[in-house]
Amino acid sequence: MGMQADGKVVLVTGANRGIGLAIVEEALRRGAKKVYAAVRRIETARPLVEQHGNVVVPLHVDLQQPETIASAAEHASDVDIVVNNAGVLKPKSALEADAVDTLEFEMSVNVYGLMRVARAFAPILKANGGGALVQLNSVASLLSFPDFATYCASKAASYSITQALYHTLKNQQTQVLSVHPGPIATDMAREAGFEQTSAGPEVVAKALFDALAEGQFLLFPDPFAQQIGAAYEGFAHNVVIPGVGEG
Ligand SMILES: NC(=O)c1ccc[n+]([C@@H]2O[C@H](COP(=O)([O-])OP(=O)(O)OC[C@H]3O[C@@H](n4cnc5c(N)ncnc54)[C@H](OP(=O)(O)O)[C@@H]3O)[C@@H](O)[C@H]2O)c1
């Protein structure tokens, strides 16, 4: 059995817009006791505080600045559910001149950011009884889209780290959930020029808390993602979830 949001303390990175904002709102709808809105610029969390009052606590977190993650962990020592949602995408194919620079940037946020968050918060989750770590990955973690080659590579790497965390954090009763949306209607999708989106951010947020409550490791929340998830299911359940040497 997994974890309900009701009565829990939740932290969300990239909480000010897009999928992160929808996750904050869904956590509050489900009765979260407190939500830490982790944002790059504190003023961007102001509308959330104005709407919800002091149940929302803004925290400064820039995934490229490790000291902000360490400082957030000191402040949020009561957290039960950490959702690492923040991420970046720059449309870039593999052969473009600055593809390596773009991949380095996307790795620094999408992969090293996850590793920093996991390292800072794992001891806190353990001390609080286990809790949960949720990572926003993507269908791009499993499938490369050539016009977004560097982003897909970074999301494949973040999924790989998420798998490692799933197996490692089991030992301290921390639940790990890997979320793999398809194209979702946010600024990221609009700026990347996705022609069609599969769902709105609220669909991801609702499915995320349902999956946490059910104790799932993998979530494919929207219709586009579910097609990829269905094709991947056998490998996931026979190989990824049992883990090498554990099955
Ligand atoms: N939208 C999609 O189609 C889609 C599909 C699959 C997966 N995802 C994943 O879902 C997550 C959320 O995506 P979204 O569509 O909501 O994106 P978005 O609308 O572009 O919002 C991105 C969020 O990440 C924050 N952020 C960016 N760089 C950061 C950094 N260095 N440190 C901390 N926060 C940072 C942004 O803060 P600022 O406002 O300060 O820039 C913003 O809050 C991402 O991990 C993305 O890869 C999205």
PDBQT file of the ligand as one rigid body, heavy atoms in Angstrom, charges set to zero:
ROOT
HETATM    1  N1  LIG A 301       4.857  19.569 -20.623  1.00  0.00    +0.000 N 
HETATM    2  C1  LIG A 301       5.149  18.402 -21.145  1.00  0.00    +0.000 C 
HETATM    3  O1  LIG A 301       4.762  18.082 -22.269  1.00  0.00    +0.000 OA
HETATM    4  C2  LIG A 301       5.946  17.391 -20.340  1.00  0.00    +0.000 A 
HETATM    5  C3  LIG A 301       5.903  16.048 -20.752  1.00  0.00    +0.000 A 
HETATM    6  C4  LIG A 301       6.639  15.099 -20.047  1.00  0.00    +0.000 A 
HETATM    7  C5  LIG A 301       7.376  15.481 -18.941  1.00  0.00    +0.000 A 
HETATM    8  N2  LIG A 301       7.404  16.797 -18.562  1.00  0.00    +0.000 N 
HETATM    9  C6  LIG A 301       8.236  17.129 -17.409  1.00  0.00    +0.000 C 
HETATM   10  O2  LIG A 301       7.386  17.661 -16.397  1.00  0.00    +0.000 OA
HETATM   11  C7  LIG A 301       8.108  18.621 -15.624  1.00  0.00    +0.000 C 
HETATM   12  C8  LIG A 301       7.335  19.932 -15.594  1.00  0.00    +0.000 C 
HETATM   13  O3  LIG A 301       7.175  20.378 -16.933  1.00  0.00    +0.000 OA
HETATM   14  P1  LIG A 301       6.236  21.616 -17.335  1.00  0.00    +0.000 P 
HETATM   15  O4  LIG A 301       5.655  21.278 -18.651  1.00  0.00    +0.000 OA
HETATM   16  O5  LIG A 301       5.373  21.998 -16.208  1.00  0.00    +0.000 OA
HETATM   17  O6  LIG A 301       7.374  22.724 -17.563  1.00  0.00    +0.000 OA
HETATM   18  P2  LIG A 301       7.301  24.323 -17.579  1.00  0.00    +0.000 P 
HETATM   19  O7  LIG A 301       5.905  24.768 -17.820  1.00  0.00    +0.000 OA
HETATM   20  O8  LIG A 301       8.358  24.767 -18.534  1.00  0.00    +0.000 OA
HETATM   21  O9  LIG A 301       7.738  24.696 -16.082  1.00  0.00    +0.000 OA
HETATM   22  C9  LIG A 301       9.039  24.363 -15.690  1.00  0.00    +0.000 C 
HETATM   23  C10 LIG A 301       9.199  24.612 -14.204  1.00  0.00    +0.000 C 
HETATM   24  O10 LIG A 301      10.527  24.215 -13.848  1.00  0.00    +0.000 OA
HETATM   25  C11 LIG A 301      11.156  25.326 -13.206  1.00  0.00    +0.000 C 
HETATM   26  N3  LIG A 301      12.611  25.320 -13.427  1.00  0.00    +0.000 N 
HETATM   27  C12 LIG A 301      13.282  25.429 -14.595  1.00  0.00    +0.000 A 
HETATM   28  N4  LIG A 301      14.619  25.400 -14.358  1.00  0.00    +0.000 NA
HETATM   29  C13 LIG A 301      14.775  25.290 -13.014  1.00  0.00    +0.000 A 
HETATM   30  C14 LIG A 301      15.890  25.220 -12.161  1.00  0.00    +0.000 A 
HETATM   31  N5  LIG A 301      17.155  25.301 -12.615  1.00  0.00    +0.000 N 
HETATM   32  N6  LIG A 301      15.675  25.099 -10.835  1.00  0.00    +0.000 NA
HETATM   33  C15 LIG A 301      14.420  25.036 -10.330  1.00  0.00    +0.000 A 
HETATM   34  N7  LIG A 301      13.314  25.135 -11.086  1.00  0.00    +0.000 NA
HETATM   35  C16 LIG A 301      13.490  25.241 -12.415  1.00  0.00    +0.000 A 
HETATM   36  C17 LIG A 301      10.487  26.556 -13.804  1.00  0.00    +0.000 C 
HETATM   37  O11 LIG A 301      10.711  27.691 -12.989  1.00  0.00    +0.000 OA
HETATM   38  P3  LIG A 301      10.688  29.208 -13.597  1.00  0.00    +0.000 P 
HETATM   39  O12 LIG A 301       9.244  29.599 -13.695  1.00  0.00    +0.000 OA
HETATM   40  O13 LIG A 301      11.462  30.003 -12.603  1.00  0.00    +0.000 OA
HETATM   41  O14 LIG A 301      11.339  29.150 -14.945  1.00  0.00    +0.000 OA
HETATM   42  C18 LIG A 301       9.041  26.077 -13.833  1.00  0.00    +0.000 C 
HETATM   43  O15 LIG A 301       8.467  26.174 -12.562  1.00  0.00    +0.000 OA
HETATM   44  C19 LIG A 301       9.493  18.733 -16.272  1.00  0.00    +0.000 C 
HETATM   45  O16 LIG A 301      10.401  17.906 -15.584  1.00  0.00    +0.000 OA
HETATM   46  C20 LIG A 301       9.268  18.203 -17.672  1.00  0.00    +0.000 C 
HETATM   47  O17 LIG A 301      10.453  17.698 -18.249  1.00  0.00    +0.000 OA
HETATM   48  C21 LIG A 301       6.694  17.755 -19.235  1.00  0.00    +0.000 A 
ENDROOT
TORSDOF 0
